[in-house]
């Protein structure tokens, strides 16, 4: 729980406990629901850091640009010396390289996809099988591993 959330029934008062009963999960209250007025707010996710092994940029480009359709951008000079790639599409940014690389098998980005079936077909043809998941009612989604084993969730937009 973040320092800006309050569990129901804590020292911040019964009013928060009452609000928690009506919250979607019945567990936490945002600092924005209290009498205090925060001087900040998180507006959106800026980027996702997906690690890759060093010196495999061509595989990253084939997957992220060639199949997923993200655009390869030059990394800022201060970051370029580290290696790796930087991909963007609209507000989405995916980047990274890690010397002691281990793939992210559980933690993952979830990408909204228009034309999910077409992307799944392209991934399958390129040797990247997907695994479908029906656990969230009303959400059509699947998972794929990038060339380095990182898990990526693809969600029909």
Backbone torsions as a table, in degrees:
resi	resn	phi	psi	omega
1	UNK	NA	136.7	-179.8
2	UNK	-74.1	160.6	177.7
3	UNK	-66.7	-7.7	-178.7
4	UNK	-105.5	17.5	174.1
5	UNK	-119.7	152.3	-177.8
6	UNK	-125.2	126.8	175.5
7	UNK	-74.9	145.1	178.2
8	UNK	-57.9	136.9	176.0
9	UNK	83.9	10.7	179.4
10	UNK	-86.4	-179.0	-174.9
11	UNK	-64.1	-7.5	-179.9
12	UNK	-78.1	-4.6	170.9
13	UNK	118.8	157.0	-177.5
14	UNK	-68.1	-26.2	-179.7
15	UNK	-61.1	-36.4	176.3
16	UNK	-68.2	-36.6	178.4
17	UNK	-63.8	-40.5	178.0
18	UNK	-65.1	-41.2	177.8
19	UNK	-63.5	-37.0	-178.4
20	UNK	-62.4	-33.8	179.4
21	UNK	-61.8	-31.0	-178.5
22	UNK	-93.8	-4.9	-179.2
23	UNK	-73.5	156.1	-175.6
24	UNK	-54.2	-36.3	-178.2
25	UNK	-106.8	-9.7	178.1
26	UNK	67.8	23.2	-174.8
27	UNK	-120.6	-50.3	-170.5
28	UNK	-125.0	152.0	176.2
29	UNK	-118.6	137.1	177.4
30	UNK	-74.4	152.5	174.8
31	UNK	-60.8	-23.0	180.0
32	UNK	-72.0	-13.4	179.3
33	UNK	-93.8	0.2	-178.5
34	UNK	-97.4	175.2	179.1
35	UNK	-71.2	-19.5	179.7
36	UNK	-72.3	148.0	179.5
37	UNK	-111.8	107.0	-179.3
38	UNK	-67.7	153.0	-179.2
39	UNK	-101.3	17.4	-177.9
40	UNK	-149.0	165.4	169.5
41	UNK	-159.7	142.8	175.5
42	UNK	-82.2	128.2	-174.1
43	UNK	-99.3	-34.1	179.2
44	UNK	-172.9	169.4	173.8
45	UNK	-80.3	130.7	-178.5
46	UNK	-87.1	-46.2	-178.1
47	UNK	-158.2	167.2	175.1
48	UNK	-121.1	128.5	176.8
49	UNK	-95.4	109.9	174.1
50	UNK	-111.2	119.5	-176.7
51	UNK	-75.6	154.9	174.2
52	UNK	-144.8	157.1	177.3
53	UNK	-68.7	152.8	178.0
54	UNK	-60.8	151.8	172.7
55	UNK	64.4	28.0	176.8
56	UNK	-125.5	31.8	-178.6
57	UNK	-59.5	-35.2	-178.5
58	UNK	-64.9	-36.4	175.9
59	UNK	-67.7	-39.7	177.8
60	UNK	-63.0	-42.9	179.8
61	UNK	-64.4	-41.8	178.8
62	UNK	-60.8	-40.2	-177.3
63	UNK	-79.5	-58.3	-172.0
64	UNK	-72.3	-38.9	178.3
65	UNK	-90.2	-48.1	-173.9
66	UNK	-68.2	-39.1	-177.7
67	UNK	-103.6	-51.0	-177.1
68	UNK	-75.1	-19.6	176.6
69	UNK	83.8	15.7	175.1
70	UNK	-78.6	155.6	-178.4
71	UNK	-95.6	130.2	176.5
72	UNK	-76.2	127.8	177.9
73	UNK	-119.9	149.8	174.5
74	UNK	-66.5	136.2	176.7
75	UNK	-73.5	150.3	174.9
76	UNK	-56.5	144.9	-175.7
77	UNK	-50.9	-38.2	-179.0
78	UNK	-64.0	-25.6	-178.7
79	UNK	-100.6	-20.1	-174.3
80	UNK	-60.8	-34.3	-177.9
81	UNK	-64.4	-20.4	-179.8
82	UNK	-76.4	-16.1	-175.5
83	UNK	86.1	-170.7	-179.6
84	UNK	85.3	-172.6	-175.4
85	UNK	-133.6	164.3	177.6
86	UNK	-134.9	118.1	-179.9
87	UNK	-118.4	143.3	178.2
88	UNK	-139.5	153.8	170.8
89	UNK	-155.3	105.6	-175.0
90	UNK	63.0	-125.7	180.0
91	UNK	-84.5	-7.1	-176.6
92	UNK	-83.2	130.4	175.0
93	UNK	-130.3	130.2	177.3
94	UNK	-127.2	130.1	-175.7
95	UNK	-155.1	165.1	168.9
96	UNK	142.1	159.5	171.0
97	UNK	-158.1	147.9	-178.4
98	UNK	-146.1	124.7	-177.4
99	UNK	-61.7	-45.5	-179.9
100	UNK	-97.9	63.9	-170.3
101	UNK	-69.2	136.5	167.2
102	UNK	-138.8	131.0	-177.7
103	UNK	-67.3	149.0	174.8
104	UNK	-83.5	107.0	-176.1
105	UNK	-90.8	-23.8	-179.6
106	UNK	-115.1	-55.7	177.7
107	UNK	-63.1	139.8	-174.5
108	UNK	-164.6	156.2	169.4
109	UNK	-83.7	151.6	173.5
110	UNK	-112.6	116.4	-177.1
111	UNK	-103.8	127.8	174.1
112	UNK	-78.3	131.6	-173.8
113	UNK	-127.7	125.5	168.7
114	UNK	-87.9	126.6	-176.8
115	UNK	81.3	43.9	-177.0
116	UNK	-54.3	-42.0	-178.7
117	UNK	-60.8	-39.0	178.2
118	UNK	-64.4	-41.1	178.1
119	UNK	-66.7	-42.6	178.6
120	UNK	-59.3	-41.9	178.3
121	UNK	-62.3	-44.2	179.4
122	UNK	-64.5	-41.6	178.5
123	UNK	-62.7	-45.4	-178.9
124	UNK	-62.6	-45.2	178.3
125	UNK	-61.2	-31.8	-179.0
126	UNK	-86.5	4.1	177.8
127	UNK	87.2	21.5	178.1
128	UNK	-117.9	84.3	-177.8
129	UNK	-65.2	150.1	177.4
130	UNK	-107.7	159.1	175.0
131	UNK	-123.4	119.4	-177.3
132	UNK	-78.4	148.8	-179.4
133	UNK	-135.3	125.9	-179.5
134	UNK	-115.7	21.7	-175.8
135	UNK	-71.3	-27.8	178.4
136	UNK	-97.9	111.9	-178.4
137	UNK	-57.5	128.3	177.9
138	UNK	82.3	3.6	179.4
139	UNK	-117.6	118.4	178.4
140	UNK	-94.5	116.8	-174.5
141	UNK	-151.2	161.3	176.0
142	UNK	-149.7	171.6	179.2
143	UNK	-124.0	148.4	175.4
144	UNK	-140.9	152.9	174.5
145	UNK	-101.0	137.4	173.7
146	UNK	-72.5	177.7	-177.0
147	UNK	-60.7	-12.9	-176.8
148	UNK	-105.9	0.7	178.2
149	UNK	95.9	0.3	177.3
150	UNK	-70.1	135.6	179.4
151	UNK	-79.1	135.3	177.4
152	UNK	-132.2	129.3	176.5
153	UNK	-94.5	134.3	178.0
154	UNK	-117.0	121.6	-173.6
155	UNK	-119.1	129.7	178.7
156	UNK	-64.5	126.5	-178.1
157	UNK	-79.2	NA	NA
